[in-house]
Amino acid sequence: DGEIVYRAQIETSQPFPHLESIEFTLSPTWQPRVLRMTSEHEKGKATYEGQAVEGRWEIEIVDGQGKATHYGFPYDKHTELDDLSPIFNIVTFQRLGLSPGHNREIQVIYMEPMVFTPKWAAQLYSRSDDEVIKVSAGEYVARHYRYRSLDKGWESDM
């Protein structure tokens, strides 16, 4: 039905060596439908599965010892999801549709790295002026964005 599926694997050594896998399924209008993640490291493997179910984002997390924990969050077409992977920022920027020079503060369901414990977090997304870039194949317009975690003060240009 035209759904969008993003898949990624991230191997990192911070804060300790681990491998994360992500499968993020979205509607054709970029609405999150299903999110599956795993984190594998020397202490075990944690899994996360979240999905939209009748106005709620329902989550099941299984920790490294096999213990399952369930969470539920209110969920509507404005609910955003976030983890350390930039894939979540890309989806949020696409969904927000910011014009150059505009920004928006939002609340997201943020998953703690490696253990996936969810919580609400405040974030600010901004779009600065576009830039025309000339390359050998012609020109393209680069869109410049900035993400800021209002809870932690961390920010990044994208």
N, C-alpha and C positions, 0 to 999 in steps of 0.2 A: 504493500500500500504506500510505497514511497518513503518509508521510514529511513532515517539517517542512523548509521551505526559507526561509532568510533571505537577503534581498538588500539591499545598501546601497551608496551612493556617498558618499564623504567627500572634500570639497574643502577643503584647508587651505593655509596659507602657512608652516607650521612644519615642519621647519627651513627649508624653502624651498617655493615653490608646487608643489603636486602634487595629483593626483586618484587616490584609491584606490577600487576597486570590489571588492565581496565577494559571493560566493554560497556559502552554508554550508548543506549538506544533512545533516539528522539523521534518525535513525530515530524512530518514534513514541514511543520511550522516551528520546529526547534523546541518543542515542549518535551522535557524529560519524561520518559516512560519507564525505563528499566536501567538500573546501574548495577553492574557486578564488578567487584574488585577482589584481588587476593594480594596478600603480602607474605612473602616467604623469606625467612631468615633463620639463623642458627637456633633461635628460641622456639621455632615452630612456624605454623602457617595460620594466618587469620583470613577469614572471608567475610565479605559484605555483599548483601543483596538488598537493593531497595527498589520499590516500584510504586507507581501511582495507583491508588485504589480508592475510588469514590471519595474524593476530597481529602485524602490523607496520603502522606509519603510513608509507606510501611517498610521497615528495615529489619533484617535479621543479620546479626553479626555472630560468627562462630570464632572463638578465640583459639589460641594455640593448644589449649587443653581439650578442645572439643565442646566447650560450654557455649550454648546458644543464648543470645540475649535479643529481645525484641524491643523496638522503639516505634513510635508513631508520631508524626508531625502534621499539623494542618498543612494542606497543600492545595494551591490553585495555580492558575496560568502565570502568576507572577513569582512563584517560588523558584529560587535558584539554588543550585548545589555547588559545593566547592571542596577541593582536596588540593594537595600540593601540585598536581599536574596542571600545566597550562591549558590542557584541553577544556577544563571547566571555565577558565577565563574567556577562551575563544567562544564557547557556547553562550556565555553571559553577554559578551559584547555584541554578538549577533542578535540575541534576543532583545537587548535594550534598544538597539537601533539609534544610538546617540548621534547627533549632528556635530560637526566640528565646533569646538568651543563650549560644548555642553558636558554636564556630569550628572550623576545620579547616585544617591546613597541608597543602599539596599540591605536587607537582611537575607542571609543565606543559611542553608543547612550545611555546616562545615564538618567534614570528617577528619578526626585526628589522624595524623600519619601513622601507618603500620598497625594500629589497633582499631581504627575506623569509628571510634566513639563519636556519635553525632552531637552537635550543639548549634544553637543559633549564634551567628556572628555578624557584626556590622562591617560593611565594605563600601568603598567609594570607587566608582568607575568613571573615568574622564576620557574625552576624545579631544585631542588638540587638532591643529590644522593639518590637512592632508598635504602631501608632498608629491610632486611629479618627479619620477625617477626615469632617467634615460638609460636604456641598455641597448645592446647590439640588435635586439629583436624589435626595438621601438621604445615606447613609453608606457609606464603604468603608474597608477596612483597608489601611493603608500598611505595607509591610514595609521595614524599614531594614537595609541591608547596608553592610559596609565591606570594601574590597579593599586588600591591602597587598603590594607587591613586596618580598620579603625580601632579594633580591639588590641592589636599588637604593634601598630605603628609601622609595619613593614610595607614597602611599596616597590613597584616594578614597572618599567616602561615596556610596552609590547608593540 
